[in-house]
Amino acid sequence: MKKTHLFMALMMLCATLISTGRIVAEDWPGWRGDGRGITTDKNVPLKWSETENIKWKTHIPSAGHSSPIAWGNRLFVTTAVAEDPNVESFRGGVYMGGNRNKPDKSGYAYCVICLDTDQGNIQWSKAVIQQEPRTRRHTKNTYASETPATDGTYVFASFGSAGLYCIDFEGHLIWQRDLGLMRVRQGWGTGASPVLFRNTVIVNCDSDDDSYITAFEKTTGEPVWRTERDEGASWGTPFLFEAGEKTIVVTNAMKRMRGYEAATGKLLWECAGGSMIPVPSPVSAQDLVFLSSGHSFGLVRPQPIIAIRSDALGDITPSRGESQSQGVAWSYSMGGPYVPSPIAVGDYLYVPQDRGTLTCYEAQTGKIVYEKQKLGQRNTVTASPIADDDKIYIQTEDGECYIVKQGPAFEILAMNKLDEVFCASPAISKGKLFLRGRKHLYCIGK
């Protein structure tokens, strides 16, 4: 009887760990998998090119910067297909400007696409809505930049001002919700992806008008909770941070970085000091959650990196001139990335910069381990890195993927080049690496 009880206890513990994201399954169900960008998979090849270790390459119609997600042998990605392809202008790189005076003058089909992971064949494509865009977009953004999420039964896809949609695995629309009109700074468009917590889908909807974070019941789309936010536009995907017995939804923003109780939407803590353009998503390691942001042009301040403790409560903003507080373990006012999110693995926090460099910090102390190591000569990094047990994968816009060894010594293990522009973040599932370019979805594997 004691052995039975012990077995049942171990099974319950494993189920709890999987549900909280502490054990990474082979699936990749959302933005950066479970939000951390880490997999236990060890079978991805170290080398690839257009002629080596490409299992398949599938054309994805029109434009989207959403990342692929995987569940079982199914792969899902979103795209926005313009009736007039001439409106799909794009300019990569890091630069000032890029604002557009009006929304694209064309009808768009906002689509969720399902592929099989083995051959890359498109199983179905569902246009959840067809309409002219309600808002403008930056020349580097698209109308399908939010990564979908799945629980193995449904796919949840946000298209910002075009709405939130629930689709089953056969491509049937289950429910939809209008998220409102999200007018963001200079009409740059949206980018925050939905996240799943228990029986809810959580969406952060920041704009220059009315900002809020909300949760919907997964099977019906009925509202569960909604919390108003005194914020302007932001683009970072919320992060589910395990803090003792609570799960906290952590959000990046300009006025206040915040943590909410995931079950209720109750505000738990807040911290001032964000940048004027908050794009990166939070990450966590060792009972700390890290928030960062900052335009890559050096005259724009601040560019913060802030490590927040799991037991933080109330206003945890450090006093003027201080880098710590009761809830802040350490912080820097400069050094944060503009678009790509950092990644925290083991003892270290790795921060990529848009201009193609990598800085490593001790996660617990914030001590700089190495700083601004170059990834090639002149590269732009827009995608967020992912990691396996001992390597970090950093994809550049120009098609170069740098594989960097984890640990205190900077070492590039490999550089692999594909002939496409990449802004979407990579995904890994069952020994396969999925890279979404401007025109094609690649599957890398042995």
C-alpha positions as CSV (number, residue, x, y, z in Angstrom):
1,M,0.0,0.0,0.0
2,K,2.9,2.4,0.8
3,K,4.4,1.8,-2.6
4,T,1.1,2.6,-4.2
5,H,0.8,5.8,-2.3
6,L,4.4,6.8,-3.2
7,F,3.7,6.0,-6.8
8,M,0.6,8.1,-6.8
9,A,2.4,11.0,-5.1
10,L,5.2,11.0,-7.6
11,M,2.6,10.9,-10.5
12,M,0.8,13.9,-9.0
13,L,4.1,15.8,-8.5
14,C,5.1,15.2,-12.2
15,A,1.7,16.4,-13.3
16,T,2.1,19.5,-11.2
17,L,5.5,20.2,-12.6
18,I,4.4,19.8,-16.2
19,S,1.4,22.0,-15.7
20,T,3.6,24.8,-14.3
21,G,6.1,24.5,-17.1
22,R,9.0,23.2,-14.9
23,I,9.2,20.1,-17.1
24,V,9.4,21.0,-20.8
25,A,7.5,18.5,-22.9
26,E,8.3,17.7,-26.5
27,D,5.5,20.0,-27.6
28,W,6.0,23.8,-28.2
29,P,2.6,25.2,-27.4
30,G,3.0,28.9,-27.4
31,W,5.4,31.9,-27.6
32,R,8.8,30.5,-26.9
33,G,7.2,27.2,-25.9
34,D,6.2,27.9,-22.3
35,G,7.5,31.4,-22.5
36,R,11.0,30.6,-21.4
37,G,12.3,29.5,-24.7
38,I,14.0,26.4,-23.3
39,T,13.7,22.7,-24.5
40,T,15.2,19.5,-23.2
41,D,15.5,18.3,-26.8
42,K,19.1,17.3,-27.8
43,N,18.6,16.1,-31.4
44,V,18.6,19.3,-33.4
45,P,21.6,19.3,-35.8
46,L,24.5,21.7,-35.3
47,K,24.8,22.4,-39.0
48,W,22.3,23.3,-41.7
49,S,22.0,25.3,-44.9
50,E,19.7,25.5,-47.9
51,T,21.1,22.1,-49.0
52,E,21.9,20.4,-45.7
53,N,19.6,19.1,-43.0
54,I,16.5,20.7,-44.4
55,K,13.7,18.2,-43.9
56,W,11.1,20.4,-45.6
57,K,10.5,24.0,-46.7
58,T,6.9,25.2,-47.1
59,H,5.7,28.4,-48.6
60,I,3.5,30.4,-46.2
61,P,1.3,32.9,-48.1
62,S,1.5,36.7,-47.5
63,A,3.0,38.2,-44.3
64,G,3.4,37.4,-40.6
65,H,6.0,37.5,-37.9
66,S,4.2,35.1,-35.6
67,S,6.3,32.1,-34.5
68,P,5.2,28.5,-35.2
69,I,3.8,26.4,-32.4
70,A,3.8,22.6,-32.3
71,W,1.6,19.9,-30.7
72,G,2.1,16.3,-31.6
73,N,2.5,16.1,-35.3
74,R,0.7,19.4,-36.0
75,L,2.3,22.8,-36.5
76,F,0.3,26.0,-36.4
77,V,1.2,29.5,-37.7
78,T,-0.8,32.6,-38.5
79,T,-0.6,35.0,-41.4
80,A,-2.5,37.9,-42.8
81,V,-3.1,37.6,-46.6
82,A,-3.7,40.8,-48.5
83,E,-6.0,41.0,-51.5
84,D,-3.5,43.4,-53.0
85,P,0.0,42.1,-52.4
86,N,1.6,45.4,-53.3
87,V,0.6,46.8,-49.9
88,E,2.9,44.4,-48.1
89,S,5.9,46.7,-47.9
90,F,8.6,45.7,-45.5
91,R,11.9,47.2,-44.4
92,G,14.2,45.3,-42.0
93,G,17.0,46.5,-39.8
94,V,17.2,49.0,-37.0
95,Y,16.3,52.6,-37.8
96,M,14.2,55.6,-36.8
97,G,10.9,56.2,-38.6
98,G,9.1,53.5,-40.5
99,N,5.7,55.0,-39.7
100,R,2.8,54.7,-42.1
101,N,0.2,57.4,-42.5
102,K,-2.8,55.1,-43.1
103,P,-3.8,51.4,-42.6
104,D,-3.0,49.2,-45.6
105,K,-5.6,50.0,-48.3
106,S,-6.5,46.4,-49.0
107,G,-8.8,43.6,-47.7
108,Y,-7.0,41.0,-45.6
109,A,-7.8,37.5,-44.7
110,Y,-6.5,36.8,-41.2
111,C,-5.6,33.1,-41.2
112,V,-4.6,30.2,-39.0
113,I,-2.7,27.5,-40.9
114,C,-2.1,23.9,-39.8
115,L,0.8,21.8,-41.2
116,D,2.0,18.4,-40.4
117,T,5.5,18.4,-38.8
118,D,6.8,15.4,-40.8
119,Q,6.3,16.6,-44.4
120,G,5.4,20.2,-44.0
121,N,2.1,19.7,-45.9
122,I,-0.6,22.3,-45.2
123,Q,-3.5,20.3,-43.7
124,W,-5.9,23.3,-43.6
125,S,-6.0,27.1,-43.6
126,K,-8.8,28.9,-41.8
127,A,-9.6,32.6,-42.5
128,V,-11.1,33.6,-39.2
129,I,-12.1,37.1,-40.5
130,Q,-11.8,39.1,-43.7
131,Q,-11.7,42.9,-43.5
132,E,-9.6,46.0,-44.2
133,P,-7.2,46.7,-41.3
134,R,-8.6,48.9,-38.6
135,T,-5.2,50.3,-37.6
136,R,-1.8,51.2,-39.1
137,R,1.4,49.2,-38.9
138,H,5.1,49.9,-38.9
139,T,7.0,49.0,-42.1
140,K,8.8,46.3,-40.1
141,N,5.6,44.9,-38.5
142,T,2.7,42.8,-39.9
143,Y,-0.9,42.2,-39.2
144,A,-0.1,38.7,-37.9
145,S,2.8,39.2,-35.5
146,E,1.1,37.6,-32.4
147,T,2.1,33.9,-31.9
148,P,-0.9,31.6,-31.2
149,A,-1.1,29.2,-28.3
150,T,-2.6,25.7,-28.0
151,D,-3.7,23.3,-25.2
152,G,-3.8,20.3,-27.5
153,T,-7.5,20.7,-28.2
154,Y,-7.9,24.3,-29.4
155,V,-5.7,27.0,-31.0
156,F,-6.0,30.5,-29.7
157,A,-4.9,33.2,-32.1
158,S,-4.9,37.0,-31.5
159,F,-4.7,39.5,-34.4
160,G,-4.8,42.6,-32.2
161,S,-7.5,45.0,-33.4
162,A,-8.8,42.2,-35.6
163,G,-9.8,40.1,-32.6
164,L,-9.1,36.9,-30.6
165,Y,-10.2,33.6,-32.0
166,C,-10.5,30.0,-30.8
167,I,-10.2,27.2,-33.5
168,D,-10.3,23.5,-33.0
169,F,-7.7,21.1,-34.5
170,E,-9.9,20.6,-37.5
171,G,-10.0,24.3,-38.4
172,H,-13.5,25.0,-37.0
173,L,-14.1,28.4,-35.4
174,I,-15.4,27.8,-31.9
175,W,-15.6,31.4,-30.6
176,Q,-14.3,34.9,-31.2
177,R,-13.9,38.1,-29.2
178,D,-13.4,41.7,-30.2
179,L,-10.5,43.1,-28.2
180,G,-11.2,46.7,-29.1
181,L,-9.3,49.2,-31.3
182,M,-5.7,49.2,-30.3
183,R,-4.1,52.4,-31.5
184,V,-0.4,52.2,-30.6
185,R,2.4,54.7,-30.7
186,Q,2.9,56.1,-34.2
187,G,0.5,53.4,-35.6
188,W,3.2,50.7,-35.3
189,G,0.8,47.8,-34.8
190,T,0.5,45.1,-32.2
191,G,2.6,42.1,-31.2
192,A,1.7,40.7,-27.7
193,S,0.7,37.0,-27.8
194,P,-1.9,35.2,-25.8
195,V,-0.8,32.8,-22.9
196,L,-2.7,29.9,-21.4
197,F,-3.3,29.4,-17.6
198,R,-5.4,26.5,-16.4
199,N,-8.9,27.0,-18.1
200,T,-8.2,30.5,-19.3
201,V,-6.5,32.3,-22.2
202,I,-4.9,35.6,-21.0
203,V,-4.3,38.6,-23.4
204,N,-2.6,41.9,-22.7
205,C,-4.1,44.7,-24.6
206,D,-2.1,47.9,-24.3
207,S,-2.7,50.9,-26.5
208,D,-2.5,54.7,-26.3
209,D,-6.2,54.8,-25.6
210,D,-7.5,52.2,-23.1
211,S,-5.2,49.5,-21.8
212,Y,-6.2,46.4,-20.0
213,I,-5.3,42.7,-19.3
214,T,-8.0,40.1,-19.5
215,A,-8.7,36.4,-19.2
216,F,-11.3,34.4,-21.1
217,E,-12.6,30.9,-20.4
218,K,-11.0,28.6,-23.0
219,T,-13.9,26.6,-24.2
220,T,-16.6,29.3,-24.3
221,G,-14.7,32.6,-24.6
222,E,-16.7,34.0,-21.7
223,P,-14.8,36.7,-19.7
224,V,-13.3,35.5,-16.4
225,W,-11.6,38.7,-15.3
226,R,-10.4,42.0,-16.6
227,T,-8.0,44.5,-15.0
228,E,-7.6,48.0,-16.4
229,R,-4.1,49.3,-16.8
230,D,-2.8,52.9,-16.7
231,E,-0.5,52.4,-19.6
232,G,0.4,53.4,-23.1
233,A,1.3,51.0,-25.9
234,S,3.5,47.9,-25.2
235,W,4.3,44.8,-27.3
236,G,5.7,42.2,-24.9
237,T,3.9,38.9,-24.4
238,P,2.9,38.3,-20.7
239,F,4.9,35.7,-18.8
240,L,3.6,33.2,-16.3
241,F,5.9,33.2,-13.3
242,E,5.7,30.5,-10.7
243,A,6.1,32.2,-7.2
244,G,5.6,29.6,-4.5
245,E,1.9,28.5,-4.6
246,K,0.9,31.4,-6.9
247,T,1.2,31.9,-10.6
248,I,1.9,35.5,-11.5
249,V,1.2,37.1,-14.9
250,V,4.2,39.5,-15.4
251,T,3.8,42.3,-17.9
252,N,6.3,44.7,-19.4
253,A,5.3,48.3,-19.9
254,M,6.6,51.9,-20.0
255,K,5.0,53.4,-16.8
256,R,5.0,50.4,-14.6
257,M,6.1,46.8,-14.9
258,R,3.6,44.7,-13.1
259,G,2.7,41.3,-11.6
260,Y,-0.9,40.1,-11.4
261,E,-2.4,37.0,-9.8
262,A,-3.1,34.7,-12.8
263,A,-6.3,33.3,-11.3
264,T,-8.0,36.6,-10.6
265,G,-6.1,39.5,-12.3
266,K,-5.4,41.1,-8.9
267,L,-2.4,43.4,-9.0
268,L,0.4,42.1,-6.7
269,W,3.3,44.3,-7.4
270,E,4.5,47.1,-9.7
271,C,7.8,48.7,-10.5
272,A,8.6,52.0,-12.3
273,G,11.5,52.5,-14.7
274,G,10.4,51.0,-18.0
275,S,11.6,52.3,-21.4
276,M,9.5,54.3,-23.8
277,I,9.2,51.4,-26.2
278,P,8.7,48.1,-24.2
279,V,8.9,45.2,-26.6
280,P,10.8,42.3,-24.9
281,S,8.9,39.7,-22.9
282,P,9.9,38.7,-19.3
283,V,11.8,35.5,-18.5
284,S,12.7,33.8,-15.3
285,A,15.3,31.7,-13.5
286,Q,16.2,30.9,-9.9
287,D,13.1,32.5,-8.3
288,L,13.7,35.8,-10.2
289,V,11.8,37.2,-13.1
290,F,13.7,39.5,-15.5
291,L,12.2,42.5,-17.3
292,S,14.1,44.5,-19.9
293,S,13.5,47.0,-22.7
294,G,15.0,50.0,-24.5
295,H,15.4,51.5,-27.9
296,S,18.8,50.6,-29.4
297,F,19.7,54.2,-30.1
298,G,21.9,55.2,-27.2
299,L,20.4,58.6,-26.6
300,V,17.0,57.1,-25.6
301,R,16.9,56.3,-21.9
302,P,16.3,54.3,-19.9
303,Q,17.1,50.8,-21.3
304,P,16.5,48.8,-18.1
305,I,17.2,45.3,-17.0
306,I,15.4,44.5,-13.7
307,A,15.5,41.3,-11.6
308,I,12.4,41.0,-9.5
309,R,12.0,38.5,-6.6
310,S,9.2,35.9,-6.4
311,D,7.9,37.3,-3.1
312,A,7.6,40.9,-4.3
313,L,4.6,42.9,-3.1
314,G,3.3,46.4,-3.5
315,D,5.4,49.2,-5.1
316,I,8.9,47.8,-5.4
317,T,10.5,50.7,-7.3
318,P,14.0,51.2,-6.0
319,S,14.7,54.6,-4.4
320,R,16.4,57.2,-6.6
321,G,20.0,56.3,-7.2
322,E,19.5,52.7,-5.9
323,S,19.5,49.5,-7.9
324,Q,17.8,47.3,-5.3
325,S,14.7,47.3,-3.2
326,Q,12.7,44.8,-1.1
327,G,11.3,43.3,-4.3
328,V,14.2,44.1,-6.7
329,A,17.3,41.9,-6.5
330,W,19.3,44.0,-8.9
331,S,18.9,46.3,-11.8
332,Y,20.6,48.4,-14.5
333,S,19.3,51.5,-16.1
334,M,21.1,50.7,-19.4
335,G,21.7,47.6,-21.3
336,G,18.2,46.3,-22.1
337,P,17.4,45.1,-25.6
338,Y,15.0,46.9,-28.0
339,V,13.1,44.1,-29.7
340,P,14.5,40.6,-28.9
341,S,13.7,39.1,-25.5
342,P,16.5,37.8,-23.2
343,I,16.8,34.2,-22.3
344,A,17.6,32.8,-18.8
345,V,19.3,29.4,-18.6
346,G,20.8,27.9,-15.4
347,D,23.0,30.5,-13.7
348,Y,23.0,33.1,-16.4
349,L,20.9,35.7,-18.2
350,Y,21.8,36.2,-21.8
351,V,20.7,39.5,-23.4
352,P,20.9,39.8,-27.2
353,Q,20.9,43.3,-28.8
354,D,19.3,44.3,-32.1
355,R,22.6,45.2,-33.6
356,G,24.0,41.7,-33.3
357,T,25.7,41.4,-29.9
358,L,25.3,39.2,-26.8
359,T,25.8,40.1,-23.2
360,C,25.8,37.6,-20.3
361,Y,24.9,38.3,-16.7
362,E,25.0,36.2,-13.5
363,A,21.3,35.7,-12.9
364,Q,21.4,36.0,-9.1
365,T,23.7,39.0,-8.8
366,G,23.6,40.8,-12.1
367,K,27.4,40.7,-12.4
368,I,28.4,41.1,-16.1
369,V,30.1,37.9,-17.2
370,Y,30.9,39.0,-20.8
371,E,29.6,42.0,-22.7
372,K,28.6,42.9,-26.3
373,Q,30.2,39.9,-28.0
374,K,29.7,40.2,-31.7
375,L,27.5,37.8,-33.7
376,G,29.0,38.3,-37.1
377,Q,30.1,41.7,-38.6
378,R,26.8,43.6,-39.1
379,N,23.7,41.8,-38.1
380,T,20.2,42.7,-36.9
381,V,18.5,40.5,-34.3
382,T,14.7,40.8,-34.1
383,A,13.8,37.2,-33.2
384,S,14.2,36.1,-29.6
385,P,16.7,33.3,-28.8
386,I,15.8,29.8,-27.6
387,A,18.0,27.2,-25.9
388,D,18.4,23.5,-25.3
389,D,20.6,21.8,-22.6
390,D,23.9,23.4,-23.6
391,K,23.3,25.7,-26.6
392,I,21.6,29.0,-27.4
393,Y,20.1,29.6,-30.9
394,I,20.1,33.2,-32.0
395,Q,18.5,33.9,-35.4
396,T,19.4,37.1,-37.3
397,E,17.2,38.9,-39.8
398,D,19.7,38.2,-42.7
399,G,19.2,34.4,-42.3
400,E,22.2,33.6,-40.1
401,C,21.6,31.5,-37.0
402,Y,24.4,31.6,-34.4
403,I,24.6,28.7,-32.1
404,V,26.4,29.9,-28.9
405,K,27.7,27.7,-26.1
406,Q,26.0,28.2,-22.7
407,G,28.2,29.2,-19.8
408,P,30.6,32.0,-18.7
409,A,32.8,31.8,-21.8
410,F,31.5,33.2,-25.1
411,E,31.9,30.7,-27.9
412,I,30.2,30.4,-31.2
413,L,29.7,26.7,-32.0
414,A,28.3,27.2,-35.5
415,M,26.8,29.7,-37.9
416,N,24.1,28.5,-40.3
417,K,22.8,30.6,-43.2
418,L,19.5,30.4,-45.0
419,D,18.4,32.6,-48.0
420,E,15.6,34.5,-46.4
421,V,14.7,37.3,-44.0
422,F,13.7,36.1,-40.5
423,C,11.9,38.2,-37.8
424,A,9.9,35.4,-36.1
425,S,11.4,33.5,-33.2
426,P,12.4,29.8,-33.6
427,A,10.5,26.8,-32.2
428,I,11.8,23.3,-31.3
429,S,9.8,20.1,-31.1
430,K,10.7,16.4,-31.3
431,G,14.2,16.9,-32.6
432,K,13.1,19.5,-35.3
433,L,13.9,23.2,-35.4
434,F,11.2,25.3,-37.1
435,L,12.2,28.7,-38.6
436,R,9.6,31.0,-40.0
437,G,11.0,33.4,-42.7
438,R,9.2,36.1,-44.7
439,K,8.1,33.6,-47.3
440,H,8.8,30.1,-46.1
441,L,8.6,27.9,-43.0
442,Y,11.7,25.7,-42.6
443,C,12.0,22.4,-40.7
444,I,15.6,21.7,-39.7
445,G,16.3,18.1,-38.7
446,K,18.6,15.1,-39.0
